[in-house]
Amino acid sequence: MKAKKGDWVNIYNVVMEVGERAPQVPEDTKSVPLEMWVKGFIQNDACVGDQVEIKTITGRTVSGKLVEINPSYTHSFGNTVPEVFQIGLQLKEILFGGGCHE
């Protein structure tokens, strides 16, 4: 895929290789590189996989490998937990329901 100058993109970089990690980090953390993904506006036309420069929404200029064009946000607060609804209803009843409020 090809991105055009000004497109919203996602880039990737390895910030620190495995051997560069601080000695005090946990073993499972030390065994993988420190990675970075940044979204922003691409500054020149490029193809996925190319090294590019972007400008973030806050105005920073960052370089990295182009990995996605027009990325979306896919995070959520997880699956619904029915018990949490019941807790909320019970709490409202305890705080605001069932009796005189004088």
N, C-alpha and C positions, 0 to 999 in steps of 0.2 A: 504494500500500500504506500501511497505517496501523500505526504503532508505538504500543504502550501503555507507560505509565510503568513503568520497570524493565526493559524489553527491552534486549537486547544489540544495539548498533547501531554503524554506522561513519559518521563525519561527515567533511566536507571543508572546507578553508579555503585561501584564497590568503594566504600569510604576507607575501610581498613581490611587488609588481608588477614588470614588466620594468625600468622606469626606476629602481627603488629598489635594485637589486642592487649589490653592492660593485664598484668599478671594477676590482679585480684578478682577478675570477673570469673563467674562460675565455669566449670569445665565444659558444660554443654554450650555455653556462650562462646568460649574460647575456640571451640572446634568449628565455628562457622565464620565467614566474613561479616563485617558490618556493612549492611546494604542500605541504599537510599533510593526512594522513588519520589519524584517531584513533578507536579503538574504545572503547566504554564503555557505561554504563547510562543510557538516556535518562531525563530528569527529569520530562517531561510527555508526554502523548499528542501525536502529530504524524504528518504524512504525509511521505513521501519528497519531498524538495525544500524542506521547511520549514527555517527557522533554528531550531536547538534547542540545548539545553544538556545535556551528559552528565557523568557522573562516571566517571572511569577506574578501573581496577582498583587503581591506587595512590592513589586518593582525590582526584586533581586534578579541578577543574571546568573544562570546555572547551566553547566554543560553536562552532557551524559548521552547514553545510548537511547535512541528513540524506540520505545517499546509499544506505544499505543497512541492512536489518533482519536480524538473526541472521547476520552475516558469518562466514565460515569462513576458516581459514588455508589458503592454497593454495600456499605456497612449498614447494620441494623442493631436493634437492641436485643436480638435473639428471638427464639421461639416464645410464644405465649405460655405463661405458667399460670394455669387456672387458680392455683392456691393463692397467688398474689392478689387476684381479684377478691377472693373471700376475705383475706386479711384486710384489704381496703374497706370492704363493706362492714366488717366487724368493728374496725377502728372508728368509722363514721358513727356507727350505732353507739359505741361507748362514749365518744366525745360529744355528739350532738343529739342523740335520740333517746327515747324512752324515759320521759320524766319531765317534771316542771323545771323551767329555767328561770328562777327568780333570783 
